[in-house]
Amino acid sequence: MTIKIYSTPTCPWCVLAKQYFAKKNIAFEDIDVSANQAKAQEMVEVSGQMGVPVITIDDQIIIGFDQEKIEQALNG
């Protein structure tokens, strides 16, 4: 399972999402789109969104910190 969180350091929902995965001991890649314009463009292409967080779990895209959708994606 591959998990990416497109985030910024100042986004409170991004912090909550990262804490959620850390608390569950689930590995994820944190991508700071404020420091990497190429990754910011990748996030927009993947999700159609400019806001963060954008979370990808394998091929599923979750906009925002939607715990219910995250759990559904994790449980397959």
N, C-alpha and C positions, 0 to 999 in steps of 0.2 A: 504494500500500500504506500503510495506516494502522496504526501500532504505538503502543500505550499500555502503560506499565508503572505499575501501581498499587503504590506502595512506601512505605516509611518510611525516614528517614535512618539508623536504627540497625539495620536488617535487613541482615545480611551477604550473604544470597542476592540481595537487591535490588541491592546494590552490584555483585555479580558479573554479574547480568543486564545492568545498565547498561554495565558495562565491556565485556561481550561485544558489544553493539550498537555501542558507540563504536569498538571495535577494528576492526569490520567496516565502519565509516563508514555505518551505517544509522541514519537519523533516527528518533527516537521521542519521544513525549510522556511526560515523567516526572510522575506525579501523586502528590504527597505526601498520603496519606490521613490522616496524623497531624495535618495542619494544615487539612484541608478535610473537614468532616463530610459535606457533600453528596456529595463524590466518594467518600468511604468507603461511603456508602449505595449509590451507583451501582455500586461494585465488588461489593458483596454481591448486589445485584440481578442483575448480569451473570453472576457466577460461582457464587453460593451459598456463597462462602468469606469468612471474616473474616481469614484469614491472608494475608500478603504474601510474595513478589510474586505478583500476578496480571497476566499479560501477555495482551494482546489483539493479534492480528495479523489485520487485517480482521475477519472474523466468527468466527475461531477463538479459543478461550479456553485458555490454558495456565496451570495452577496450579503455582507454584514455578518455579525455574530449571531447567527440563528441556531441556537443550541439544538433545537428539535431536528432541523435538517442535518446538522452535523452528526448527531447520533444515528439518524437513519442511514446516512452515507457510511458511517463507520461500521454499522451492523449489517450492511449490505442488504 
